[in-house]
Amino acid sequence: MTLLRDWWKRKKEKTRKSKKRDDSYTFWDFILDVLFWIPELILFPFRLIFWSLRGIGRLVSDLFDIV
């Protein structure tokens, strides 16, 4: 019984150590970040234009409601 318990404790410590050590930013992490950010950078100007035109339109319609 104690052999199994000792083995389990050793295994648990090894996995904890490997998880703690593997905290570095790898090349593949960078590639994935770039792949996620490319669409955002391409669509951001269009979103900005859309939201500003929408805001201006609402402002103008609110001004007409006041009059």
PyMOL commands that set and color helices and strands:
alter all, ss='L'
color gray80, all
select helices_A, chain A and resi 2-21+27-66
alter helices_A, ss='H'
color red, helices_A
deselect
rebuild
show_as cartoon
